[in-house]
Amino acid sequence: MSTVRSSLSDENRDTTAKALQGALVDLIDLSLVGKQAHWNVYGKNFRSLHLQLDEIVLSARNAADLVAERAIAIGVSADGRAATVAETSSVPKIHDGTISDTEVVSLMIDAYTAIIANMRERIETTESADPVSQDLLIGITAELEKQSWMFQAELG
C-alpha cells in the first residue's frame, strides 16, 4: 500500500488509477513499437521515417513518465513491467523483421488510432473523478493526435 495520501475519494482514485494505468501501458508499447519500426524500416523514405520514429519514441517515453508519476502522486502504483504491457496494451502488434516505409506509416496510423480512441475514453472517465489527471491526458492526447496527423499526411 502506498504511503502517499490522495485528496481523491477511494472511488475517484480507483477510476483515475485505471485510466492512468491503461495510458501508461499504451504509451510504453507505443515507444517499443516505434523503436522496433525504427530499427527495421527500409524504403525510399527510410531516413525521414527513421528520424521521425525516434521522435515518437522520445515523446511516448516522456508521456509515460508523466502518467506514471501522476499515478504515484495520487497514491497508486504504476505498472510498466514487460508482462503487463504485453498483456494489456491496446497498441496493434508489430511483426518481426524488416518493414517497408509504407507499412510503417500504416502501422503507426493504426497504433495512433487505437491509442487515441482509448485516451479519449480515459479523458471522459476522469472528467469528474480527477480533473488534474484529465488535464494531463488531454495534453498527451493532443500530442498523439498531432503525431497521427503527421503520419497520415505522409500517405499523400
Residue, then its C-alpha position, 0 to 999 in steps of 0.5 A: m500500500s502506498t504511503v502517499r495520501s490522495s485528496l481523491s475519494d477511494e472511488n475517484r482514485d480507483t477510476t483515475a488509477k485505471a485510466l492512468q494505468g491503461a495510458l501508461v501501458d499504451l504509451i510504453d508499447l507505443s515507444l517499443v513499437g516505434k523503436q522496433a519500426h525504427w530499427n527495421v524500416y527500409g524504403k525510399n523514405f527510410r531516413s525521414l521515417h527513421l528520424q521521425l520514429d525516434e521522435i515518437v519514441l522520445s515523446a511516448r517515453n516522456a508521456a509515460d513518465l508523466v502518467a506514471e508519476r501522476a499515478i504515484a502522486i495520487g497514491v497508486s502504483a504504476d505498472g510498466r513491467a514487460a508482462t503487463v504491457a504485453e498483456t494489456s496494451s491496446v497498441p496493434k502488434i508489430h511483426d518481426g523483421t524488416i518493414s517497408d516505409t509504407e507499412v510503417v506509416s500504416l502501422m503507426i496510423d493504426a497504433y495512433t488510432a487505437i491509442i487515441a480512441n482509448m485516451r479519449e475514453r480515459i479523458e471522459t472517465t476522469e472528467s469528474a473523478d480527477p480533473v488534474s489527471q484529465d488535464l494531463l491526458i488531454g495534453i498527451t492526447a493532443e500530442l498523439e493526435k498531432q503525431s497521427w496527423m503527421f503520419q497520415a499526411e505522409l500517405g499523400 
